[in-house]
Amino acid sequence: MVTIKDIAQAVGVSATTVSNVINGKSGRVSADTIEKINQAIDELGYVPNMSARSLVSSSSKVIGFINHVVTDKDSNFMEDPFLAKFTGIIEHVLREHGYYFMIRTVETADDLKSFLRTWNIDGLFLAGIFNDSFFKEIKKLRVPMVLVDSYVNSNKICNVGLDDFGGSILSTEHLINNGHRKIAFASPRIQDGGVLMERLLGYKAALTAASIPFDENLVFECGMNLKGTEHVAEYIASHPEVTGLVTTADYLAGNIIANLHKLHVNIPEDISVIGFDDLDICNLLSPPLTTVHQDMDLKGRTAVNFMLSILENPSEIPESIKLPTIIFERDSVKKIN
Protein backbone atom coordinates (compact mmCIF):
# COMPACT_ATOMS: atom_id res chain seq x y z
CA MET A 1 0.00 0.00 0.00
CA VAL A 2 1.36 3.42 -1.01
CA THR A 3 1.81 5.78 1.95
CA ILE A 4 2.29 9.52 2.41
CA LYS A 5 5.97 8.80 3.11
CA ASP A 6 6.28 7.14 -0.32
CA ILE A 7 4.82 10.23 -1.97
CA ALA A 8 7.16 12.50 0.03
CA GLN A 9 10.21 10.44 -0.94
CA ALA A 10 9.25 10.44 -4.64
CA VAL A 11 8.83 14.23 -4.71
CA GLY A 12 11.64 15.09 -2.31
CA VAL A 13 9.56 16.92 0.29
CA SER A 14 8.50 16.21 3.86
CA ALA A 15 5.58 13.95 4.73
CA THR A 16 3.99 16.96 6.47
CA THR A 17 3.99 18.90 3.19
CA VAL A 18 2.32 16.01 1.37
CA SER A 19 -0.26 15.67 4.14
CA ASN A 20 -1.04 19.41 3.98
CA VAL A 21 -1.59 19.25 0.23
CA ILE A 22 -3.84 16.19 0.51
CA ASN A 23 -5.93 17.88 3.21
CA GLY A 24 -6.22 21.18 1.37
CA LYS A 25 -3.85 23.09 3.65
CA SER A 26 -1.45 24.13 0.92
CA GLY A 27 -1.31 27.89 1.49
CA ARG A 28 2.45 27.84 2.10
CA VAL A 29 3.26 25.29 -0.61
CA SER A 30 4.34 26.44 -4.06
CA ALA A 31 2.18 25.69 -7.08
CA ASP A 32 5.03 23.70 -8.62
CA THR A 33 5.33 21.47 -5.54
CA ILE A 34 1.57 20.95 -5.36
CA GLU A 35 1.58 19.86 -9.01
CA LYS A 36 4.44 17.39 -8.38
CA ILE A 37 2.70 15.92 -5.33
CA ASN A 38 -0.58 15.46 -7.19
CA GLN A 39 1.27 13.88 -10.10
CA ALA A 40 3.02 11.46 -7.76
CA ILE A 41 -0.31 10.60 -6.11
CA ASP A 42 -1.76 9.71 -9.53
CA GLU A 43 1.28 7.78 -10.73
CA LEU A 44 1.76 5.76 -7.53
CA GLY A 45 -1.98 5.19 -7.00
CA TYR A 46 -2.14 6.58 -3.47
CA VAL A 47 -5.49 6.12 -1.69
CA PRO A 48 -6.02 7.84 1.69
CA ASN A 49 -6.56 5.53 4.65
CA MET A 50 -9.80 7.00 5.98
CA SER A 51 -9.76 4.82 9.11
CA ALA A 52 -6.30 6.04 10.10
CA ARG A 53 -7.21 9.65 9.35
CA SER A 54 -10.35 9.42 11.48
CA LEU A 55 -8.34 8.05 14.42
CA VAL A 56 -5.92 10.98 14.21
CA SER A 57 -8.57 13.68 13.79
CA SER A 58 -11.32 11.98 15.85
CA SER A 59 -13.63 12.77 12.91
CA SER A 60 -14.48 10.42 10.05
CA LYS A 61 -16.27 13.10 8.02
CA VAL A 62 -19.00 10.47 7.52
CA ILE A 63 -22.66 11.20 8.26
CA GLY A 64 -25.16 8.34 8.35
CA PHE A 65 -28.78 8.25 7.19
CA ILE A 66 -30.73 5.62 9.13
CA ASN A 67 -33.86 4.07 7.68
CA HIS A 68 -35.94 2.43 10.41
CA VAL A 69 -38.84 1.49 8.15
CA VAL A 70 -38.94 -2.29 8.42
CA THR A 71 -39.46 -3.56 4.89
CA ASP A 72 -40.10 -6.92 3.27
CA LYS A 73 -36.92 -8.81 2.49
CA ASP A 74 -37.50 -8.49 -1.24
CA SER A 75 -38.32 -4.76 -1.14
CA ASN A 76 -36.08 -1.72 -1.46
CA PHE A 77 -36.97 1.41 0.50
CA MET A 78 -35.05 3.54 -2.01
CA GLU A 79 -37.72 2.66 -4.60
CA ASP A 80 -39.76 5.43 -2.97
CA PRO A 81 -38.95 8.41 -5.24
CA PHE A 82 -39.42 10.85 -2.35
CA LEU A 83 -36.68 9.17 -0.27
CA ALA A 84 -34.44 8.80 -3.31
CA LYS A 85 -34.69 12.50 -4.14
CA PHE A 86 -34.40 13.67 -0.54
CA THR A 87 -31.34 11.54 0.29
CA GLY A 88 -29.78 12.75 -2.96
CA ILE A 89 -30.19 16.35 -1.78
CA ILE A 90 -28.67 15.48 1.62
CA GLU A 91 -25.68 13.81 -0.05
CA HIS A 92 -25.13 16.76 -2.38
CA VAL A 93 -25.14 19.33 0.43
CA LEU A 94 -22.91 17.20 2.67
CA ARG A 95 -20.46 16.79 -0.22
CA GLU A 96 -20.36 20.58 -0.58
CA HIS A 97 -19.14 20.72 3.03
CA GLY A 98 -16.55 17.95 2.65
CA TYR A 99 -18.54 15.12 4.26
CA TYR A 100 -19.28 11.60 3.10
CA PHE A 101 -22.72 9.98 3.25
CA MET A 102 -23.68 6.47 4.34
CA ILE A 103 -27.19 4.94 4.21
CA ARG A 104 -28.19 2.03 6.43
CA THR A 105 -31.46 0.24 7.22
CA VAL A 106 -31.83 -1.05 10.78
CA GLU A 107 -34.71 -2.93 12.37
CA THR A 108 -33.81 -2.59 16.06
CA ALA A 109 -31.87 -0.29 18.37
CA ASP A 110 -29.32 -3.09 18.80
CA ASP A 111 -28.79 -3.10 15.02
CA LEU A 112 -28.05 0.62 15.16
CA LYS A 113 -25.68 0.23 18.11
CA SER A 114 -23.83 -2.52 16.26
CA PHE A 115 -23.55 -0.27 13.21
CA LEU A 116 -22.10 2.55 15.32
CA ARG A 117 -19.56 0.20 16.91
CA THR A 118 -18.41 -0.85 13.44
CA TRP A 119 -18.23 2.57 11.83
CA ASN A 120 -16.88 5.85 13.18
CA ILE A 121 -19.86 8.05 12.30
CA ASP A 122 -19.80 11.79 13.06
CA GLY A 123 -23.60 12.17 13.06
CA LEU A 124 -26.90 10.56 12.12
CA PHE A 125 -30.03 11.59 10.23
CA LEU A 126 -33.06 9.49 11.16
CA ALA A 127 -36.31 9.64 9.19
CA GLY A 128 -39.85 8.92 10.35
CA ILE A 129 -39.04 8.08 13.97
CA PHE A 130 -41.92 7.37 16.38
CA ASN A 131 -42.12 7.68 20.14
CA ASP A 132 -41.56 3.97 20.72
CA SER A 133 -39.00 1.63 22.29
CA PHE A 134 -36.60 2.22 19.38
CA PHE A 135 -36.55 5.97 20.01
CA LYS A 136 -36.25 5.53 23.77
CA GLU A 137 -33.06 3.54 23.18
CA ILE A 138 -31.46 5.67 20.47
CA LYS A 139 -31.94 8.97 22.30
CA LYS A 140 -29.49 7.63 24.90
CA LEU A 141 -26.74 7.44 22.27
CA ARG A 142 -23.97 9.98 22.41
CA VAL A 143 -23.90 10.81 18.72
CA PRO A 144 -25.23 14.00 17.09
CA MET A 145 -28.65 13.33 15.60
CA VAL A 146 -31.09 15.23 13.41
CA LEU A 147 -34.56 13.80 12.90
CA VAL A 148 -36.47 14.27 9.65
CA ASP A 149 -40.28 14.19 9.46
CA SER A 150 -40.79 13.00 13.02
CA TYR A 151 -43.21 13.99 15.77
CA VAL A 152 -41.28 12.90 18.87
CA ASN A 153 -40.46 15.44 21.57
CA SER A 154 -36.95 15.75 22.95
CA ASN A 155 -35.01 18.83 23.96
CA LYS A 156 -31.80 16.98 23.06
CA ILE A 157 -32.69 16.16 19.44
CA CYS A 158 -33.99 18.55 16.78
CA ASN A 159 -36.33 17.75 13.91
CA VAL A 160 -36.71 19.15 10.39
CA GLY A 161 -40.29 18.55 9.37
CA LEU A 162 -43.23 19.81 7.41
CA ASP A 163 -46.64 21.27 8.17
CA ASP A 164 -48.24 17.93 7.32
CA PHE A 165 -51.52 18.80 9.03
CA GLY A 166 -51.81 22.11 7.19
CA GLY A 167 -50.74 20.59 3.88
CA SER A 168 -53.49 18.00 4.07
CA ILE A 169 -56.02 20.71 4.94
CA LEU A 170 -54.91 22.56 1.80
CA SER A 171 -55.43 19.56 -0.47
CA THR A 172 -58.81 18.63 1.01
CA GLU A 173 -59.99 22.27 0.95
CA HIS A 174 -58.93 22.52 -2.69
CA LEU A 175 -61.31 19.70 -3.59
CA ILE A 176 -64.08 21.14 -1.40
CA ASN A 177 -63.67 24.58 -2.99
CA ASN A 178 -64.08 22.90 -6.38
CA GLY A 179 -67.44 21.49 -5.38
CA HIS A 180 -66.50 18.00 -4.15
CA ARG A 181 -68.30 16.51 -1.16
CA LYS A 182 -67.55 12.77 -1.33
CA ILE A 183 -63.78 12.78 -0.87
CA ALA A 184 -61.70 9.69 -0.18
CA PHE A 185 -58.31 9.53 1.53
CA ALA A 186 -55.51 7.09 0.61
CA SER A 187 -52.29 6.49 2.51
CA PRO A 188 -49.75 3.82 3.43
CA ARG A 189 -50.21 2.29 6.89
CA ILE A 190 -51.03 5.06 9.39
CA GLN A 191 -49.39 5.06 12.83
CA ASP A 192 -50.19 7.31 15.77
CA GLY A 193 -47.74 10.14 16.24
CA GLY A 194 -46.45 10.17 12.68
CA VAL A 195 -46.57 12.15 9.43
CA LEU A 196 -49.41 10.12 7.93
CA MET A 197 -51.58 10.53 11.03
CA GLU A 198 -51.07 14.30 10.82
CA ARG A 199 -52.19 14.23 7.19
CA LEU A 200 -55.27 12.16 8.07
CA LEU A 201 -56.12 14.63 10.84
CA GLY A 202 -55.75 17.52 8.39
CA TYR A 203 -58.15 15.79 5.97
CA LYS A 204 -60.70 15.27 8.77
CA ALA A 205 -60.32 18.88 9.98
CA ALA A 206 -61.03 20.25 6.49
CA LEU A 207 -64.14 18.09 6.18
CA THR A 208 -65.37 19.24 9.60
CA ALA A 209 -64.81 22.91 8.74
CA ALA A 210 -66.97 22.42 5.63
CA SER A 211 -69.70 20.55 7.58
CA ILE A 212 -69.00 17.36 5.61
CA PRO A 213 -69.42 14.20 7.72
CA PHE A 214 -66.32 12.05 8.08
CA ASP A 215 -66.82 8.56 6.60
CA GLU A 216 -64.26 5.98 7.75
CA ASN A 217 -65.21 3.82 4.74
CA LEU A 218 -63.53 6.42 2.53
CA VAL A 219 -60.16 6.08 4.30
CA PHE A 220 -57.86 3.55 2.60
CA GLU A 221 -54.57 2.21 3.89
CA CYS A 222 -52.63 0.55 1.10
CA GLY A 223 -49.28 -0.33 -0.37
CA MET A 224 -47.51 2.24 -2.52
CA ASN A 225 -47.24 0.07 -5.66
CA LEU A 226 -49.70 -1.05 -8.34
CA LYS A 227 -50.72 -4.24 -6.53
CA GLY A 228 -51.16 -2.46 -3.21
CA THR A 229 -53.48 0.18 -4.67
CA GLU A 230 -55.78 -2.06 -6.70
CA HIS A 231 -58.52 -2.15 -4.05
CA VAL A 232 -58.59 1.67 -3.84
CA ALA A 233 -59.14 1.97 -7.59
CA GLU A 234 -61.76 -0.79 -7.56
CA TYR A 235 -63.73 0.97 -4.81
CA ILE A 236 -63.65 4.30 -6.64
CA ALA A 237 -64.68 2.65 -9.92
CA SER A 238 -67.72 1.05 -8.23
CA HIS A 239 -68.71 4.17 -6.28
CA PRO A 240 -69.18 7.02 -8.77
CA GLU A 241 -70.52 9.26 -5.98
CA VAL A 242 -66.90 9.58 -4.79
CA THR A 243 -65.60 12.46 -6.88
CA GLY A 244 -62.40 13.43 -5.05
CA LEU A 245 -59.32 11.65 -3.70
CA VAL A 246 -56.69 13.02 -1.32
CA THR A 247 -53.43 11.03 -1.21
CA THR A 248 -50.40 11.32 1.06
CA ALA A 249 -47.77 10.89 -1.69
CA ASP A 250 -47.40 11.58 -5.40
CA TYR A 251 -46.05 8.07 -6.03
CA LEU A 252 -49.11 6.60 -4.32
CA ALA A 253 -51.40 8.84 -6.39
CA GLY A 254 -49.62 7.76 -9.58
CA ASN A 255 -50.18 4.07 -8.89
CA ILE A 256 -53.85 4.62 -8.06
CA ILE A 257 -54.29 6.61 -11.27
CA ALA A 258 -52.65 3.81 -13.28
CA ASN A 259 -55.12 1.31 -11.81
CA LEU A 260 -58.04 3.67 -12.45
CA HIS A 261 -57.01 3.92 -16.12
CA LYS A 262 -57.17 0.11 -16.33
CA LEU A 263 -60.75 0.30 -15.07
CA HIS A 264 -61.61 3.02 -17.60
CA VAL A 265 -62.05 5.66 -14.89
CA ASN A 266 -61.00 9.05 -16.22
CA ILE A 267 -59.14 11.75 -14.31
CA PRO A 268 -60.46 14.36 -13.61
CA GLU A 269 -63.79 13.71 -15.43
CA ASP A 270 -64.78 10.85 -13.10
CA ILE A 271 -62.51 11.43 -10.10
CA SER A 272 -60.28 14.34 -9.10
CA VAL A 273 -56.95 13.36 -7.49
CA ILE A 274 -54.42 15.33 -5.43
CA GLY A 275 -50.91 14.18 -4.48
CA PHE A 276 -48.40 15.28 -1.87
CA ASP A 277 -44.70 16.28 -2.25
CA ASP A 278 -44.56 17.67 -5.82
CA LEU A 279 -42.11 15.16 -7.28
CA ASP A 280 -41.09 15.17 -10.94
CA ILE A 281 -43.55 12.33 -11.53
CA CYS A 282 -46.41 14.87 -11.25
CA ASN A 283 -45.65 16.25 -14.70
CA LEU A 284 -45.27 12.76 -16.20
CA LEU A 285 -48.73 11.57 -15.22
CA SER A 286 -51.73 11.92 -17.49
CA PRO A 287 -53.15 14.36 -16.66
CA PRO A 288 -50.41 16.21 -14.73
CA LEU A 289 -51.05 15.91 -11.00
CA THR A 290 -52.24 18.69 -8.72
CA THR A 291 -50.26 18.28 -5.50
CA VAL A 292 -49.12 19.74 -2.19
CA HIS A 293 -45.69 21.19 -2.80
CA GLN A 294 -42.90 20.97 -0.25
CA ASP A 295 -39.45 22.51 -0.79
CA MET A 296 -37.26 19.41 -0.49
CA ASP A 297 -34.10 21.32 -1.32
CA LEU A 298 -34.79 23.67 1.59
CA LYS A 299 -35.59 20.73 3.86
CA GLY A 300 -32.38 18.93 2.92
CA ARG A 301 -30.21 21.99 3.33
CA THR A 302 -31.86 22.85 6.65
CA ALA A 303 -31.23 19.31 7.94
CA VAL A 304 -27.55 19.49 6.95
CA ASN A 305 -27.15 22.98 8.45
CA PHE A 306 -28.66 21.68 11.72
CA MET A 307 -26.17 18.79 11.69
CA LEU A 308 -23.17 21.05 11.00
CA SER A 309 -24.30 23.39 13.77
CA ILE A 310 -24.48 20.52 16.27
CA LEU A 311 -21.09 19.17 15.21
CA GLU A 312 -19.59 22.60 15.77
CA ASN A 313 -21.33 23.21 19.10
CA PRO A 314 -22.87 20.04 20.60
CA SER A 315 -24.23 21.90 23.61
CA GLU A 316 -26.59 24.06 21.51
CA ILE A 317 -29.34 22.09 19.76
CA PRO A 318 -31.18 24.01 17.01
CA GLU A 319 -34.89 24.54 17.52
CA SER A 320 -37.04 22.12 15.53
CA ILE A 321 -38.76 23.53 12.47
CA LYS A 322 -41.88 22.84 10.40
CA LEU A 323 -41.56 24.03 6.82
CA PRO A 324 -44.63 25.40 4.97
CA THR A 325 -46.60 23.83 2.12
CA ILE A 326 -48.55 25.23 -0.82
CA ILE A 327 -50.84 23.79 -3.51
CA PHE A 328 -49.48 23.43 -7.04
CA GLU A 329 -52.50 23.29 -9.37
CA ARG A 330 -52.29 21.21 -12.53
CA ASP A 331 -54.96 19.25 -14.42
CA SER A 332 -56.07 16.41 -12.14
CA VAL A 333 -58.86 18.34 -10.38
CA LYS A 334 -62.20 19.18 -11.95
CA LYS A 335 -64.61 21.86 -10.74
CA ILE A 336 -68.10 20.45 -10.27
CA ASN A 337 -71.46 21.93 -9.30
N, C-alpha and C positions, 0 to 999 in steps of 0.2 A: 504493500500500500504506500502510495506517494505521500510524503509528509511536508509540512511547512519548511522543515529543515532542508529537505531535498530541493525545494524551490529556491530557498535562500542560497544554497551552495551553487546551484546552476546559474543564478544571476550574479552572485558575488556580493550579496547584501546580507544584512542581519535577518534572523527569523522574525524579530519584532517588526521590521519594515514590511516584510511580506504579510504578516498578520494584520498590520494597519491597513494595507492596501485591500486585502480580502474583506475586511470589516468596514470599508468605506471611510477610514480615518487617514486619508492620504494627503492632508493639507500641507505637510512639510516634505512630501516626496515629489521629486521632479517628474515631469510628464514622461521623460525618456525612461526613467526607472519603472514607473507604473506600466508603461507599454511592455518593457522586458519581462516584468513579473507576470503580467497577464498572458504573454506569449508562452512563457515557461509553464504556466498552469495548463494552457491548452495542449501543449506538446507532451507534457508528462502525464496528463490525464488526472490532475489532482481533484479530489472530491472532498469537501469539508466533512469532518467527523462531527455531526451534529450532537451526538451524545456527549462527546468530550467537551464541546463548546458549552453545552448547557450546564455541565458540572462546574466549569470554571466561572461562568457568568451567573449561575443559579437561575437562568431563564432559558427556556427552550425555544421561545418565540413561536410556540405552537398553541393555538386556541382550538378547543374541541366543541363540536356541535352534537349534543346528545339527543337521540330520538328515543323516547320512552313509549311510543305507540307500539304495543305488542301486535305483530302482524302474523299472518299465516306463513308457514315455512316457505311456500312457493311464491309469496308476494314480495314486492319491492316498494318500500315507502317512498322512494324517489320517483316513482311513476306519477305521483301527485304533482301536476305542473306547478301548483302554488309553492310547494316545498322546494322543488327543483329551482324555480326562479329566485326564491328568497335566499336559499343557501348560496346560490351563485352570486347574489349581491353581497352577502356577508363575506364570501371569499375574496371578491374583488376589492372591497374596502380594506379588509385585513392586509391584503397583498400591498396595497398602497402605503400601508404603515409598516411594512417589513415583517409581517407575521405570516405563519403557515396555518393551514386549516385542516382539521381532521374530523371526519364524521363517523359516528359510532351509534349503533342501536343496542340498547340494553333493556333487559326485561325486569331486573330487580336491582335494588340498591347494592347488593353484593356484587353484581356484575359491574356496576359503575366503580365500586371501590377497587375491584380487581384491575379494571382498566387504568385507573389512576395510579395503582402501584406499578403497572407495567410501563406507563408512559409519563414522562415529565411534562405535564400540561400546565401552561401558565393560567388558563382560565377556561370556563365552560359556558356555552349557551345551551339552555334547555327549553324546548318548545312544548306547549300544551301540558304543563304540569298541574296536577290536581292536589287538593289538600288531603292526601292519603298517606299510608305508611311509607311509600317511596319518598315523598317529600319530607316527611318527618325525619327520615334517615339522612337524606342528602343535605339538608340544611345544617347538619352538624359538621359537614366537611369543611376543611380549612383551605378552600380554593375559591378564587373570585368567580362569581356566577352572575349571569344576567338571564332572566327569564324572558321568554317571548310568548305572547298570547296566553297568559296565565292569569288566574283569578285567586291566587293564594296570597295571604297577607303575611309579610315578614319585614321587619324594619332592617334586616341584615341583607336582604336580597331585593334588587330592583327588577321591575318588569317593564318591557316595551310592548304595549298592546294597542288595541283599537277600540273605538266606540262601537262595539258589536251590537249592543242594545239599540243605540240610535241608528246604526246602519240598517238594521232589520226593520225599524219603524219607517225609515225612508222608503224602503222597497215596498213594504205593505201599503203605506200611504199612497205611493205612486199608482198602484193598482186601484185602490179605492177612489182616488181622485179621477181616475179614468173610467169610473162607473162600475167597477167590479165589486161584487158582494160575496160570491162563493169563491173563496181563495184558499187554495191548499198550501201546505208547507212541507218541503222535503229536505232531509238532512241525513248525514251519517248518524251512527248511534250517539244519542244525546246523554251526557253525564251531568249530574249536578255540579255546579261550581266551575263550569267550563265555558268556552267560547260559544259552542252550539246551544247551550242552555240560554245564554244571554240573547242569542239571535231568536230563539223560540219565544222568549219573554217579550222581546221587541215586537214580534209578529202579533202576539196576543194583546199587547198594549195598544197597538194601532187599531186592531179590530174593536177593542173596548171603546176607544175614543170615538169611533165612528158608529157606535151602537150596533155593531155586528156581532151576533152571538158566536162564541168560540165553539167549534165542532172538533172534538178529538179524532173523529173519523177522517178528518182532512189533514192530519199530521202523519207523515210517513218517515220512518227511519229505514234507511236502505244502504246498500253498498254503493260505491262511487262509480262502478263500471257498468257496462251494458247489461250484464246478467243481473246485477244487483238492483237495477232500476226498472226492470221489466214490469213489476207489479204496480209501480207508480203510474207508468204509462197506460197499463191496462185499465186501472181504475178511472183515470181521466177520460179514456176513450169511451168507457161505458157510463160515464156520468157527465153528459154535456152541460149540465147546470153549473159545473165547476168551470169558471172562465178565466181564473188567474192562478198562477203558481209562483210562490216565493221559494227560492232555493238558497242554501248556505254556501254554495261554491259554484263557480262557473263550469268547472269540469263535471260536476254533478248535473248541472242544468244541461250541458251538452249531451250527456249520455241519455238523459230523459227525452230530450228533443229527438235524438236519433231513434229511440224506440217509438216515439209518437209518430214519426214519419213512416215507420214500418206499418203502423196501424191506420195510416191515412188520416191522421189528425194534423191539421194545418196550424202553423204558428205565424201570425197571431190571430188568424181568422176564427179558429176554434178554441184556442187557449193562449193566453198571454203569459210569458215566462220572464222572470227576472233572476239574474245570477248574483254572485257576490265575489269581489276581488278585482275584477277588470283585468283579466289575463288576456294575452294575445289571441287566445282561442275565440274570444267574443266576436272578433271581426272575421273569423273563418267560418262561423256557423251560418246557417241559412234559415231565417234571416239573422243578421247581426244582433247580438244579444244585449239588451238593456241590462245594466248591472250596477251594483254598489261599488264605487271605486275607492280603493285604498292606495296610498302612496307607498309602495313597497320599497322603493329606493330610499325614501326618507326613513322608513322603519328600520331598514338594514343599517343605514348609516348611524341612526340614533343608537341602535343596539351596540354597534362597534364603538361609538364614542363613549357610551356608558362603560363598556369593558375597559377601554384605554384609561378612562378616568379612575376606575377602581384600581387598576394595576399601578397607576402613578401614586394614588393616595388611598390605600385600602381602608382607612378609618372613616372616609367620607363616601357614603353610598348615595348615588344620585336618586332623586325622587322619581318614583314610577310615573309613567306617562301613558295616556290614552290618545292616540292620534285620531283625527276627524275622518269622516267619510262623506261622500257626495254621490248623487245618482248620475250616471252617464247614460243618457237616453239614446237608444238606437231603434231597431225596427221590430222588436219582439213583443211589444205591448200595443194593444188595440184599444181605442176609446170606444166604449159602448154606452148605450142609453140606460 
